[in-house]
Amino acid sequence: MKLSRRIMDLVPSSIAVLDRDGVILAVNEPWRRFAMENNPQSGAQAPYTAIGVNYLDICHEAGAGSLSDEGGKVCEGIRAVIEGRLPGFRLEYACHSPTKQRWVAMTASPLPGEMDKVVIIHTEVTDRERSDQQARASEQLFRSLFEASLDAVLLVTPDGGVLAANSAAQTMFGFSDAELRSRGWYGLLDTGDPRITAGAKQYHADGQFSGEVTCIDKTGRRFPVEVASSAFAGKDGERITSFIVRDVSKRVQFEAQLIASRKRYLALFRDATDAVAIAAADGKLEEVNARFAALLGYAGDELRGLSVDQIHPAEELPRIRNHFARIFRDGSSESLEAQVLCKDGRRVEVEIRPTLIELGDHYVAQGVFIDLTERKRQELLRIEQERQQRNTLVREVHHRIKNNLQSVSGLLQRELGKFMELNPRLQTAIGQVNAIAVVHGLQCDNPDEAIRLCDSVRKICQTVAELALRPVHFTIENEQTTFRQTQIASDEAVSVALVLNELILNAVKHSPPEGPAPTVSLSADGRNASIVICNAVLGAPGFDIATRQGLGTGLHLVRSLLPAQGADLAYEVNQQRLILTRLTLAPPVVVEWNPQTDTACA
């Protein structure tokens, strides 16, 4: 018996033996360990899992009132095995512990040799369940993208059978999902299009295809489409191809109209605003318009008779010759980007749009040369104009915010003195509003919204002095030698301004009227900065910024606003009984100022 128990303890699954009434007769070590993990009280076995407990009653109580009634199902399944109505019972369900989620598979079967007893085995299947959940989530994501696509998407088997088609495909081809499955992928293609054969070769060689072909809808209408395909393995390892189809009828129609228009008005090409040249099959230029001559810096007569080879750089000639030959051989009208040589040796980037046209008794190649330099210049100009418009708008917004904040500050100042007990709170609020107004005022002065630290400190010193009616002296250490400008990160500008306002205002409030005026000094090396606020005090300070002991409202605000990284605040009292407040700033709170726009602090 002891050997049997030892063997049971070695089995990784949780095992319990029940009598015909459902009372637990024996359990193995994994069962006891599982019960301890499920107990909210660490180190104790979960109740109702020990020997002598009626397991069926516990399962019945657990299922009562449950939406899934898993406990009830377990109870009924075990009873059916005990009573011989089932040879065995299995159920998978969630069995989460207080510390982790997990799923188990429970099996119940008669104990061999003792048919009045049943063996309960719990096997953890968490890894498999999570894999199933991930697979279901992946399938849901694929399905949502499949249905939401504006392009037609079809999943096709190697023999051309359609496994699935989204609603866009049904709309494009005019067939229902069932009709598309019945028709198959090849039933949607115009087999008379030679590009389909070439595309099939590419697909079989590379496993994917992208290009334009012709399709047929339910009404028999033929229309051009762009197709992109890729293959993947299905659940059973079967190769499945995903075809993404986009109707390009309007685009192709427009291109055809454009070509026809050029042919009809060939006689007027000399007056065209685009640079146009006409070349014979041997590459000789027969005619050019004034715009083309101006582009290359020639007179019109100088270009006539020149070869196409003479207006392109030597390194591009193989590509140009190949493309030129295809125009006459295949009627190719594919555009290409190339360089042309000007008379003075300059090179100009152009886009060449060729057309094979019939001119009298022979065919010629007409090329429209688009100067990309001008297009790129216009694009850069547009981007610059948009940037300037944005900067103007941003500065106007900051200016208005600053004005509104100053109006609020003015209204608050009018209330000073009406209720003396509120004066300290009003002064604090006015200082905070002024500090935020300083930030927006500095941002509206700079098109990039950048704020130099020295400007922010100086402005706040001025606003505090005006509010408190007491001087605050501001200096920059080694301004003419080692001092280097830094700017405040835009997302920290308001927080830093409020912190500086509270520290400087606090220094003014606690300085004896008859004592020296508070001073603020700034030092910076371009990357790090230090602001030291010095003021006289009547006694030793009764606060600790690190532990928050003895902090007033203002210092509580400072402690809350102080950035978690890149900012450090320290206090000390020197031998002259002056309190020194040192605020050290480093990246990411401050960054180096652009030296190209550097000017002295105002």
PEWOLIN-V771238 format. One record per residue. N is the residue number from 1. RES is the residue in one small letter. OMEGA is omega in radians with two decimals (* if undefined). Layout:
BEGIN
N:RES:OMEGA, N:RES:OMEGA
END
This chain:
BEGIN
1:m:3.13, 2:k:3.13, 3:l:3.13, 4:s:3.13, 5:r:3.13, 6:r:3.12, 7:i:3.11, 8:m:-3.11, 9:d:-3.13, 10:l:3.13, 11:v:-3.10, 12:p:-3.14, 13:s:3.10, 14:s:-3.04, 15:i:3.01, 16:a:3.11, 17:v:-3.13, 18:l:2.98, 19:d:-3.04, 20:r:3.08, 21:d:3.13, 22:g:-3.14, 23:v:-3.14, 24:i:-3.14, 25:l:-3.09, 26:a:3.08, 27:v:3.07, 28:n:-3.08, 29:e:3.08, 30:p:3.10, 31:w:-3.13, 32:r:3.13, 33:r:3.10, 34:f:-3.13, 35:a:3.12, 36:m:3.13, 37:e:-3.11, 38:n:-3.12, 39:n:3.08, 40:p:3.11, 41:q:-3.08, 42:s:3.06, 43:g:-3.13, 44:a:3.14, 45:q:3.12, 46:a:3.14, 47:p:3.05, 48:y:3.12, 49:t:-3.04, 50:a:3.10, 51:i:3.14, 52:g:3.14, 53:v:3.10, 54:n:-3.05, 55:y:-3.13, 56:l:3.10, 57:d:-3.14, 58:i:3.14, 59:c:3.14, 60:h:3.12, 61:e:3.13, 62:a:-3.12, 63:g:-3.11, 64:a:3.12, 65:g:-3.14, 66:s:-3.14, 67:l:-3.12, 68:s:3.14, 69:d:3.14, 70:e:3.10, 71:g:3.11, 72:g:3.12, 73:k:3.11, 74:v:-3.12, 75:c:-3.11, 76:e:-3.14, 77:g:3.14, 78:i:3.13, 79:r:-3.13, 80:a:3.10, 81:v:-3.14, 82:i:-3.08, 83:e:3.09, 84:g:3.11, 85:r:3.09, 86:l:3.09, 87:p:-3.14, 88:g:-3.11, 89:f:3.13, 90:r:3.11, 91:l:3.03, 92:e:-3.12, 93:y:3.12, 94:a:3.10, 95:c:-3.03, 96:h:3.06, 97:s:3.10, 98:p:-3.04, 99:t:-3.11, 100:k:3.07, 101:q:3.10, 102:r:3.14, 103:w:-3.11, 104:v:2.99, 105:a:-3.12, 106:m:3.04, 107:t:3.08, 108:a:3.14, 109:s:-3.14, 110:p:3.09, 111:l:-3.13, 112:p:3.11, 113:g:3.14, 114:e:-3.00, 115:m:3.10, 116:d:3.12, 117:k:-3.11, 118:v:-3.14, 119:v:3.09, 120:i:3.13, 121:i:3.06, 122:h:3.10, 123:t:-3.11, 124:e:3.14, 125:v:-3.06, 126:t:-3.10, 127:d:-3.14, 128:r:3.14, 129:e:3.12, 130:r:3.08, 131:s:3.11, 132:d:3.13, 133:q:3.12, 134:q:3.12, 135:a:3.12, 136:r:3.12, 137:a:3.12, 138:s:3.12, 139:e:3.11, 140:q:3.12, 141:l:3.12, 142:f:-3.10, 143:r:3.14, 144:s:3.11, 145:l:-3.14, 146:f:-3.08, 147:e:-3.08, 148:a:-3.09, 149:s:3.06, 150:l:3.08, 151:d:3.05, 152:a:3.12, 153:v:3.12, 154:l:3.05, 155:l:-2.94, 156:v:3.08, 157:t:-3.13, 158:p:-3.14, 159:d:3.09, 160:g:3.10, 161:g:3.14, 162:v:3.11, 163:l:-3.11, 164:a:3.09, 165:a:-3.12, 166:n:-3.07, 167:s:3.11, 168:a:3.10, 169:a:3.12, 170:q:3.12, 171:t:-3.08, 172:m:-3.04, 173:f:3.12, 174:g:3.12, 175:f:2.99, 176:s:3.13, 177:d:-3.13, 178:a:3.14, 179:e:3.10, 180:l:3.10, 181:r:-3.13, 182:s:-3.07, 183:r:-3.13, 184:g:-3.07, 185:w:-3.08, 186:y:3.09, 187:g:3.12, 188:l:-3.05, 189:l:3.03, 190:d:-3.05, 191:t:3.09, 192:g:3.12, 193:d:-3.11, 194:p:3.14, 195:r:3.14, 196:i:3.11, 197:t:3.11, 198:a:3.12, 199:g:3.12, 200:a:3.10, 201:k:3.12, 202:q:-3.12, 203:y:-3.12, 204:h:-3.14, 205:a:-3.02, 206:d:-3.10, 207:g:3.10, 208:q:-3.12, 209:f:3.00, 210:s:-3.13, 211:g:-3.13, 212:e:3.05, 213:v:3.12, 214:t:3.12, 215:c:3.14, 216:i:3.11, 217:d:-3.04, 218:k:-3.13, 219:t:-3.09, 220:g:3.13, 221:r:3.06, 222:r:-3.10, 223:f:-3.12, 224:p:3.13, 225:v:2.93, 226:e:-3.10, 227:v:2.99, 228:a:-3.08, 229:s:3.02, 230:s:-3.08, 231:a:3.05, 232:f:-3.12, 233:a:3.08, 234:g:-3.08, 235:k:-3.11, 236:d:-3.14, 237:g:-3.13, 238:e:3.13, 239:r:3.13, 240:i:3.13, 241:t:3.07, 242:s:3.09, 243:f:3.05, 244:i:-3.00, 245:v:3.12, 246:r:3.12, 247:d:-3.12, 248:v:-3.10, 249:s:-3.08, 250:k:-3.13, 251:r:3.13, 252:v:3.11, 253:q:3.13, 254:f:3.14, 255:e:3.13, 256:a:3.12, 257:q:3.14, 258:l:3.12, 259:i:3.14, 260:a:3.14, 261:s:3.13, 262:r:3.13, 263:k:-3.09, 264:r:-3.06, 265:y:3.13, 266:l:-3.11, 267:a:-3.10, 268:l:-3.01, 269:f:-3.10, 270:r:-3.13, 271:d:-3.10, 272:a:3.11, 273:t:3.07, 274:d:3.06, 275:a:-3.08, 276:v:3.08, 277:a:3.11, 278:i:-3.11, 279:a:3.09, 280:a:-3.09, 281:a:3.13, 282:d:3.08, 283:g:3.13, 284:k:3.10, 285:l:3.12, 286:e:-3.08, 287:e:3.03, 288:v:3.08, 289:n:-3.06, 290:a:-3.13, 291:r:3.13, 292:f:3.12, 293:a:3.13, 294:a:-3.14, 295:l:-3.11, 296:l:3.08, 297:g:3.11, 298:y:2.83, 299:a:-3.04, 300:g:-3.10, 301:d:-3.13, 302:e:-3.08, 303:l:-3.12, 304:r:-3.12, 305:g:3.05, 306:l:3.12, 307:s:3.04, 308:v:3.14, 309:d:-3.04, 310:q:-3.14, 311:i:3.10, 312:h:3.10, 313:p:-3.08, 314:a:-3.08, 315:e:-3.14, 316:e:-3.03, 317:l:3.12, 318:p:-3.13, 319:r:-3.12, 320:i:-3.13, 321:r:3.13, 322:n:-3.13, 323:h:-3.13, 324:f:3.13, 325:a:-3.13, 326:r:3.12, 327:i:-3.11, 328:f:-3.10, 329:r:-3.03, 330:d:-3.03, 331:g:-3.08, 332:s:3.10, 333:s:3.12, 334:e:3.11, 335:s:3.08, 336:l:3.06, 337:e:-3.10, 338:a:3.06, 339:q:3.02, 340:v:-3.13, 341:l:3.08, 342:c:-3.12, 343:k:-3.12, 344:d:3.09, 345:g:3.12, 346:r:3.06, 347:r:-3.13, 348:v:3.07, 349:e:-3.13, 350:v:2.93, 351:e:-3.10, 352:i:3.10, 353:r:-3.04, 354:p:3.05, 355:t:3.04, 356:l:-3.10, 357:i:3.10, 358:e:-3.10, 359:l:-3.09, 360:g:-3.07, 361:d:3.14, 362:h:3.14, 363:y:3.09, 364:v:3.06, 365:a:3.08, 366:q:3.13, 367:g:3.02, 368:v:-3.07, 369:f:3.14, 370:i:3.14, 371:d:-3.12, 372:l:3.13, 373:t:3.14, 374:e:3.13, 375:r:3.14, 376:k:3.11, 377:r:3.12, 378:q:3.14, 379:e:3.10, 380:l:3.12, 381:l:3.12, 382:r:3.13, 383:i:3.14, 384:e:3.12, 385:q:3.10, 386:e:3.12, 387:r:3.13, 388:q:3.10, 389:q:3.11, 390:r:-3.13, 391:n:3.11, 392:t:3.13, 393:l:-3.13, 394:v:3.12, 395:r:3.12, 396:e:3.11, 397:v:3.13, 398:h:3.14, 399:h:3.14, 400:r:3.10, 401:i:3.13, 402:k:-3.14, 403:n:3.13, 404:n:3.12, 405:l:3.10, 406:q:3.08, 407:s:3.09, 408:v:3.12, 409:s:3.13, 410:g:3.11, 411:l:3.11, 412:l:-3.14, 413:q:3.11, 414:r:-3.13, 415:e:3.12, 416:l:3.08, 417:g:3.13, 418:k:3.08, 419:f:-2.98, 420:m:-3.10, 421:e:3.13, 422:l:-3.08, 423:n:-3.14, 424:p:-3.13, 425:r:3.11, 426:l:3.13, 427:q:3.10, 428:t:3.13, 429:a:3.13, 430:i:3.13, 431:g:3.14, 432:q:3.11, 433:v:3.13, 434:n:3.14, 435:a:3.11, 436:i:3.11, 437:a:3.09, 438:v:-3.13, 439:v:-3.11, 440:h:3.08, 441:g:3.11, 442:l:3.12, 443:q:3.13, 444:c:3.11, 445:d:-3.08, 446:n:-3.09, 447:p:3.13, 448:d:-3.14, 449:e:-3.13, 450:a:-3.13, 451:i:3.05, 452:r:-3.11, 453:l:-3.10, 454:c:3.12, 455:d:-3.13, 456:s:-3.13, 457:v:-3.11, 458:r:-3.12, 459:k:-3.12, 460:i:3.06, 461:c:-3.14, 462:q:-3.11, 463:t:3.10, 464:v:3.13, 465:a:3.13, 466:e:-3.13, 467:l:-3.07, 468:a:-3.09, 469:l:3.08, 470:r:-3.10, 471:p:3.00, 472:v:-3.06, 473:h:-3.13, 474:f:3.11, 475:t:3.05, 476:i:-3.10, 477:e:3.07, 478:n:-3.05, 479:e:-3.07, 480:q:-3.06, 481:t:-2.98, 482:t:-3.09, 483:f:3.08, 484:r:-3.06, 485:q:2.98, 486:t:3.08, 487:q:-3.11, 488:i:3.07, 489:a:-3.01, 490:s:-3.11, 491:d:3.11, 492:e:-3.01, 493:a:-3.10, 494:v:-3.14, 495:s:-3.14, 496:v:3.14, 497:a:3.13, 498:l:3.11, 499:v:3.13, 500:l:-3.14, 501:n:-3.12, 502:e:-3.10, 503:l:-3.12, 504:i:3.12, 505:l:3.11, 506:n:3.12, 507:a:3.13, 508:v:-3.10, 509:k:-3.02, 510:h:3.07, 511:s:3.09, 512:p:-3.12, 513:p:-3.09, 514:e:-3.10, 515:g:3.12, 516:p:3.13, 517:a:3.10, 518:p:3.11, 519:t:3.08, 520:v:3.14, 521:s:-3.11, 522:l:3.01, 523:s:-3.11, 524:a:3.13, 525:d:-3.13, 526:g:3.13, 527:r:3.12, 528:n:-3.13, 529:a:3.12, 530:s:3.07, 531:i:-3.14, 532:v:3.12, 533:i:-3.07, 534:c:3.09, 535:n:3.10, 536:a:3.10, 537:v:3.14, 538:l:-3.13, 539:g:3.13, 540:a:-3.14, 541:p:-3.09, 542:g:-3.12, 543:f:3.08, 544:d:-3.04, 545:i:-3.08, 546:a:-3.11, 547:t:-3.12, 548:r:3.11, 549:q:3.05, 550:g:-3.12, 551:l:3.00, 552:g:-3.11, 553:t:-3.10, 554:g:-3.12, 555:l:3.00, 556:h:3.10, 557:l:3.11, 558:v:-3.12, 559:r:-3.12, 560:s:-3.06, 561:l:-3.07, 562:l:-3.13, 563:p:-3.09, 564:a:3.13, 565:q:3.08, 566:g:3.13, 567:a:3.13, 568:d:-3.09, 569:l:-3.13, 570:a:3.12, 571:y:2.99, 572:e:3.07, 573:v:-3.10, 574:n:-3.06, 575:q:3.12, 576:q:-3.14, 577:r:3.06, 578:l:3.13, 579:i:-3.14, 580:l:3.07, 581:t:-3.05, 582:r:3.08, 583:l:-3.12, 584:t:-3.12, 585:l:-3.13, 586:a:3.07, 587:p:0.16, 588:p:-3.11, 589:v:3.09, 590:v:3.10, 591:v:-3.10, 592:e:3.14, 593:w:3.13, 594:n:-3.07, 595:p:-3.13, 596:q:-3.14, 597:t:-3.03, 598:d:3.01, 599:t:3.13, 600:a:3.11, 601:c:-3.10, 602:a:*
END
